[in-house]
């Protein structure tokens, strides 16, 4: 993990909204981690393709969640991931 994180900045999910407002994250090599705290049953888009929505949290501030939409190959590969996984 130390090797993977070398020269990267950790931004907690609960800090993400503030960091997006105050920093240009496109110029920073950053990473975040989240726990799936809620999963919505896979949905169908207007084009008939299926997607998933996960609510992620860093367990530091349970009021600050990020919604992650999974489409295409990512949805097909990960939609069965259990709630509670990191």
Secondary structure in CASP SS format (residue, H / E / C, confidence):
PFRMAT SS
TARGET T0000
AUTHOR 0000-0000-0000
METHOD secondary structure of the structure
MODEL  1
X C 1.00
X H 1.00
X H 1.00
X H 1.00
X H 1.00
X C 1.00
X C 1.00
X C 1.00
X E 1.00
X E 1.00
X C 1.00
X C 1.00
X H 1.00
X H 1.00
X H 1.00
X H 1.00
X H 1.00
X H 1.00
X H 1.00
X H 1.00
X H 1.00
X H 1.00
X C 1.00
X C 1.00
X H 1.00
X H 1.00
X H 1.00
X C 1.00
X C 1.00
X E 1.00
X E 1.00
X C 1.00
X C 1.00
X C 1.00
X E 1.00
X E 1.00
X E 1.00
X E 1.00
X E 1.00
X E 1.00
X E 1.00
X E 1.00
X E 1.00
X E 1.00
X C 1.00
X C 1.00
X C 1.00
X C 1.00
X C 1.00
X E 1.00
X E 1.00
X E 1.00
X E 1.00
X E 1.00
X E 1.00
X E 1.00
X E 1.00
X C 1.00
X C 1.00
X C 1.00
X C 1.00
X C 1.00
X C 1.00
X C 1.00
X C 1.00
X E 1.00
X E 1.00
X E 1.00
X E 1.00
X E 1.00
X C 1.00
X H 1.00
X H 1.00
X H 1.00
X H 1.00
X H 1.00
X H 1.00
X H 1.00
X C 1.00
X C 1.00
X C 1.00
X C 1.00
X C 1.00
X C 1.00
X C 1.00
X C 1.00
END
